[in-house]
């Protein structure tokens, strides 16, 4: 009898977890026209980075631009800039020359930064000013981690 109750609880829990995943929204950009190319291709073609310093400078400049856009409430302009920053961050992964012991840490911090940019991208596209400010601050913190791993 006890085994049967445990099995029912387990099945119920599994069903709840499975159904919860089905109800999650897909963070697509709905009615927004992006042309025929995907995000990464468009953004990467606009930032020709060759060195780690070039990539880092592009990221820092882009972050300054996004900060001023968020402060001015111009969330619709942040979309393209975030994509440029994302491309520069991904380019930094391949262009950075660090010792093997720091390489894993640097890649991890870049992945965290890119993930945080994705969150910022979603809330900025949703035109949520308060959440955009909060997510931007988190992205700034993630960028500091990337910068510290480059030293």
ABEGO torsion letter per residue (X at the ends): XAAAAAAAAAAAAAAAAAAAAAABBBBBAEABBAEABBAAAAAAAABBBABAAAAAAAAAAAAAAAAAAAAAGBAAAAAAAAAAAAAAAAAAAAABBBBAAAAAAAAAAAAAAAAAAAAAAAAAAAGBAAAAAAAAAAAAAAAAAAAAAAX
